[in-house]
C-alpha cells in the first residue's frame, strides 16, 4: 500500500478489497461499512479486541453518529418525536441493525439474538460479543483532543511513517506525541506529555 493512502479514501477501500491492507483498528461501526463496501472480503475478516501494552482490556471510542434538532427546525417537537421513534422503535432499530449498524441502547446490546449472531461475512464469528465487550472497556476519562483534526493530519507523517518504513513504532508514537504537545501548547493549551 502506498504511503499516501488515507483512511476511508478510494485507495484505502481498494487496499481492503485486494488484500494489501490486512488489519485496521477502528470502531464498532466498521463491520457494517466493511461488509457494504468490500464484498470481496466476505469470509476473510475477523474482529478482535485491541491489544494493549499491559494486556489489560482497555479501549477508546472511535467514531459514531448522532441526530439532532437544530434551531432552524420549523417543527422542533415533531422532529424530536421522529428522532425518538428512529432511535427506539423496534422497526427502525431493526432496519438499522440489519443494515450493519451497531446499537447504542442496552436493550439491543444485551439481546441474546444480537450477541449470538454468527455473521457469514466474518467467517461465522459472533463479532457482536467482541464489540460489546470492547464497549464495556472504554477507559474512564477518554476523550478526543480539542485539536483532533490536527492530530489526525500529522499521524501519517509520524506513526504512519513508522508503519510504511517498517521502523520502530515507538519512535513514531513519540514523534506524534512531541508534535501534538508542541502544537497544543502553541494553541494555548497546557499539554504535559
Beta strands, then each sheet from edge to edge (+ up, - down):
end
